[in-house]
Amino acid sequence: MKQRFIFDLDGTLLYGDFSKEIKYFKNTLGKDSEKFLSEYQELLLEYENTHLKYDTEDLSNYYKNKTGINITKEIIDGWVKINADINDILLEETTDMLKYLKSKNKSLVVLTNWFRYTQVTRLKNAGILKYFDEIYTGDTVLKPNKESYINACGQYSPSECLMIGDTIDKDVLGPNKYGIDSIFYNPEGKEYDKQKITSIDSFNKIQELF
C-alpha cells in the first residue's frame, strides 16, 4: 500500500507564468538578453543532468562559461527571488486531490528541481504548502540523481512511495530505477509507452486509484 506520495511541482501541482523571468533578464542583461534567453533553458536542463545540486555561485560560473555573458551570482540570486513571485495557476482538482489524500492519512511531499526559497514561497502563495510534510529541492540534490528520490522517501521504503509528475525521464523513469512506482501526469495527452508507464490526465482519477 502506498503511504507517501511524491509530487513534482512545475507542470504538475502549479502552472507558472514565467513572463516576469523574461522581463527580468531583459532589464538586467540589456543587449545580451536576446542571446541568453535563446539558450538559457536548454543549458539549465544540461546543468541539472550533469550536477548534483543547484548552487547560485556554481550556476553563475556555468552560465558565464557556456554563454560568454557575465551572469553574476547576484543575477542568479535575483532570478531566484523573481521566480518566487510569479503568477501561478492552481487547478481546483489539484486541491481536491490533496485534501482527499490527506483524509486518507497519506504523507505528501514535493520533489522539485529548483531553489527552496522559490518553490516553498510559490506553494505558500498558492495556499497548498500546508498539505505537504516536506519540500525537497534542487539546492539539496537534483533529479535524476538517486539521492533525490531516496531523500524524498523519508522514513518510508521505496515500495511504499509513489511519484507523480509531468516529466517522463525525471518523474517516472528516474524513480522507477530505485524501486519507486510512478504515475505520469499527462493532461496534455503526450505520447508515452503505455506498456511500461501508468498515466492519468486528471487528478480526479487519484480517488479511483487510491
Helices and strands as residue ranges (DSSP letters): E 4-7, E 15-17, H 19-29, G 30-32, H 33-50, H 56-67, H 73-83, E 87-89, H 92-103, E 107-111, H 116-126, G 129-131, E 134-136, H 146-153, G 158-160, E 161-165, I 168-173, H 174-176, E 181-185, E 199-200, G 203-205, H 206-209
